[in-house]
Amino acid sequence: MAEPDGSGISARLWRLPGQLLLALINATAILAIVAAIVTLVAIARINHFAENKQLTWSKIGEEASRAFPPRERFAEHRKNCTVR
């Protein structure tokens, strides 16, 4: 005979689909959290990389502008752009 307290096999089988759904929801939530963390880390790394590149190109531009005074730069530009 079935046990009256609801802890028998039949009652446990009836609760199984609900428990499975709850487990799937929990797994989905965990995966969404992990994906969000990975996305934040990737964005931080990309921003850091872009800042390094921007700083490098800014330094190159500063060094180039110090190496050639403006008149010499324009004269060099005119010499390179003349049609031959």
N, C-alpha and C positions, 0 to 999 in steps of 0.2 A: 504494500500500500504506500502511496505517496506521503511524504512527511509533511505535517501541517505547518511547520515553521518556515517554509519557503526556501530551504537551503538544499533541496534535493536536486537531482540531475535535471529534471524537467524545468524547474525554475531557473537554474543556471543556464540552460540552453536558451530560454526565452530572453535572458539578459545579455547573451553573447553578441547579437547584432548591435545593440546600443553601445556595448563596450568597444567593439571593433570600430564603430563610427567615431567614438571619442578618441580612440588611439590614432586614427587617421587624421583627425582634426589637430591633435597635439603634434603629430609628426609634421604636418603642413605648417603649423605655426613655428616650430623649431627651424624648419628649412627656410621659411621666410625671414626669420631673424638672422640666420647665418648668411643668407644672401644679402641682406641689408648691410651687415658688418663688412662682408667682402667688398661690396660696392663702395662703402665709405673709405675703406683702406685703398682701393684702386684709385678713387678720385683724389685722395690725399697724395698718393705717389705721383699721379699725373701732374697735379698742380706743382709739386716740388720739382719735378723734371722740367716743367715749363718755366718756372721761376729761374732755375739754373741756366737754362738756355737764354732767357731774356737778359739775365745779368751778364752772361758771356758776350752776347752780341752788343750789349751796351758798352762793355769795357773795350771791345774791339773798335766800336765807333768813336769812343773818346780818345783812344790811342791814335786812331787815324786822323782825327781832327787836330790833335796836337802835333802830329808829325808833319802836316802840310798846312801852312797858313792859307787863309781863304783865297787870296789872289792866285797863289800857286795852284791851288786845286782847280779854280776855274780855268786857268791857262792850260793846265794839263787836260782838263775835260774838253776844251775847245780844240786842242791839238788832236785828241783822239777822235773827235766827232767830225772833223773836216772831211769833205768828200775828196777823194784823190782821183 
